[in-house]
Amino acid sequence: MGPLQPLARLGVRSRCPIGLQNPEGPPGPIQRQTQVATVEASDLSAALNSAVPGQNGYATGNAKTLHIRISNDGTDDTLTLYAYNYTFGGWSQLYLPLGIKNGGDTTVNDAYKLAQWTTISGVFQVQVPIDGIDRIAFVNDGALADMVVQAAVTTF
């Protein structure tokens, strides 16, 4: 497998998270850490031909859930998820279906929110539905200081 498509297809159903950079097969009892590179949105490669880590995003292997662990000691960093589908041939911001909070919010725009985390301080983990997304990118706001992003996927 080449560097552009490390997770062409997972080939296994996995309840245990599989790292985006460790796709050789089902993990053993201990999975090594999987830090991903963050990039600025303007650096994402629509042609998926960049040699710079993170600019092609990361192949998801047709996984269902993305697990993200973010650690940071500052409050001025922002992380946004971008999605790529081979059918569309381009990157777009990922929006999550969070539902409508009350009867007054009745538009589709109100039901979807940008997959973005701001004012990150400390360590936390989130799970994000990525059904049907071929590649995922981790985009910073250009002021990245000490943020570390780790990511893995599961099929359940």
ABEGO torsion letter per residue (X at the ends): XBAABABABAGBBBABBBBAABAAEBBBABBBBBBBBBBBAAABBAAGABABBGAAEBBAGGBABBBBBBBBABAABBBBBBBBBAAAGBBBBBBBBAEBABAABABAAAABBBBBBBGBBEBBBBBBBABGBABBBBBBAGABBABBBBBBBBAX
